[in-house]
């Protein structure tokens, strides 16, 4: 006796439901992974040049998550080498793995690669030390430096050295061309005094930044280190945003106030040349003095990238 085939409608509907649910489940899983990554980044963001070491409780309070969750994230970051634990107490600091990533970033940066000949040329023309720095929104980090006494061959090890923005020529000139929010954030972090010449009054710093914007360069008048005077100029990326700076630095007895007026056009010229090399274009690109300084693009004696 023939039997009627059983309807597969319910099974089909169930299969369809399962199939349609799978993409949603995958999306939910992806969203969860993204949230976990963002929480991990938030943990790393808790650390700064001021807060170099933090406990799990402090991290949890800062980003507003349960302490147990913070502990799991910290443990994972420690296992990955992104955080290191202090031996004597339950505190953590950023790990050396981040420094390794930083050196990789530097080696791939257009700035580090393209600025090389201009840094050398400015050293030759000025006869002084030259620093190339990047600005991270709070401070500047030296990614390259040359000394007039050195040969044209450079060290292959890059030393990352951070400096405050409010009392160095590279820091002030980079800060001057940022938005008000960034400037206010730097001020809110505190204007630490390093020497008798350090600007520690917010209003005085704002006036200084206004002067820098008008003349196009900054002077560190023994504000970070006694006996050292520097002249810095901004470096712009393709879109025109100031993200870096370069400076000439030397003993104050040699770089007198009068000599800073001679060095300023040189620094602006080479900083502008680097900006142009990175794709920035501005009508009438030239240093304000109208003078032309030599640019030696021969890097054959460098021994390669620094």
C-alpha positions, 0 to 999 in steps of 0.5 A, a space after each residue: 500500500 502506497 504511503 503519501 510522502 511525508 511533508 518536508 516543509 518543517 524540515 526545510 523551514 528548520 534548515 532554512 532557519 539554521 542557514 539564515 542564522 549562521 551568518 548572524 552567528 558569525 557576525 556576532 562572533 566577529 563583533 565579539 572579537 572586535 570588542 575584545 581587541 578594542 578593550 585590549 587597545 584601551 588597556 594599552 592606551 592607559 599607559 603614558 610617559 606619566 603613568 608608566 606602571 599600573 595595577 589591574 585595579 587601576 586599569 579596570 577603573 580607567 576603562 570602566 570594566 570589571 576587574 576580572 575582565 581587566 585581569 584576563 586582558 592583561 594576562 593575555 597581553 603579558 603572554 603576547 609580550 605587549 605588557 610586562 609585570 613588575 617583579 616586586 609588585 602587582 603592576 604592569 608596564 608596556 612590553 618590549 614587543 611594542 618597541 619591536 613593532 615601533 622599529 618596524 613601523 619606523 623602517 617602513 615610514 616614508 618620513 624616515 626613508 625620504 628625509 634621510 638626505 635632507 637631514 644630512 644636507 641640513 647638518 652639512 649646511 648648518 654645521 650643527 646637530 639635526 633631529 628628526 621627530 614625529 609628533 604623536 599628539 602629546 610629545 615628539 619622538 626622535 627617530 633620527 639624528 645626525 652630528 656634524 662630527 660624524 662621518 657620513 655613515 650612520 648607526 643602524 640602530 634607531 633610538 626612540 627618545 621622547 621629548 615634551 611638546 611644550 619646551 622643545 623646538 620640534 614639540 612647540 612647532 608641531 603643537 602650534 599647528 594642531 587643533 585646539 583640542 590637542 593643544 588643550 590636552 597637552 596643557 591639561 597634562 601639565 607643563 612641567 618645568 625643566 629649566 628656568 626658561 621653561 614655559 609653564 603658564 598656559 597663557 604664555 604657551 598659547 602666545 608662544 604658539 601663536 608667534 610660531 604660527 606667524 613666523 613658521 619656526 620655533 626656538 627652544 631657548 634653553 627651555 628643556 636643557 640648560 646651555 642648549 638652543 634649538 631651532 625647529 620647523 614643521 613637516 607636513 604630510 600629503 594632506 598638509 597635516 603637521 605630523 613631524 618636525 626637524 631641528 638644528 641644535 647646539 650649545 647656546 654659546 654657539 647658537 646665539 639669538 642672532 644665529 637663530 635668525 640665520 638658521 631658521 630659514 635653513 631649517 624651514 627650507 629643508 623641512 619644507 623640502 621633506 614635506 614636498 618629498 612626501 607629496 605636500 604642495 603649496 603655492 610658492 614653496 620656498 623658504 621665506 628668505 628667498 635663499 636657496 640651500 643645497 640639497 645633496 641627494 647622494 646617499 651612496 656613502 650612507 651604508 643604507 637606510 638608518 
